[in-house]
Amino acid sequence: MTTILLADVAPPPKSKAAQLAELLPAIEAALEAGHTHTSIFDYLENKLGLDLTYRYYQITLHRLRKRRDAAHSKKQAKARSPNISKASLPSSAPAVSGSPGQGFTYDLKAPVDDFFS
């Protein structure tokens, strides 16, 4: 019986998009240093051996940035919005029930002072 150890098994090859995702910080740094997308693409293709087309590089870079920015804005929105729960409402606040378009009912815990009575 042959035993296979996990250390002996090569990890599955990463997708092209996953490889670009790992290189995204370096790509961004190169762009800020003044390199062009064309020179970065040539480096990825010739020096690192990535088998990409320039169009695939552009599209994948756009998608990675979009995903990163969406995650960043989601974190910021979560940090800005207060966490309001039912327990944080004052006890004198009325409970509201009902669904949109059907009217609402209020469960008042204290007597209502009627101005006209």
Secondary structure, 3 states (H helix, E strand, C coil): CCCCCHHHCCCCCCCHHHHHHHHHHHHHHHHHCCCCHHHHHHHHHHCCCCCCCHHHHHHHHHHHHHHHHHHHHHHHHHHHCCCCCHHHCCCCCCEEECCCCCCCEEECCCCCCCCCC
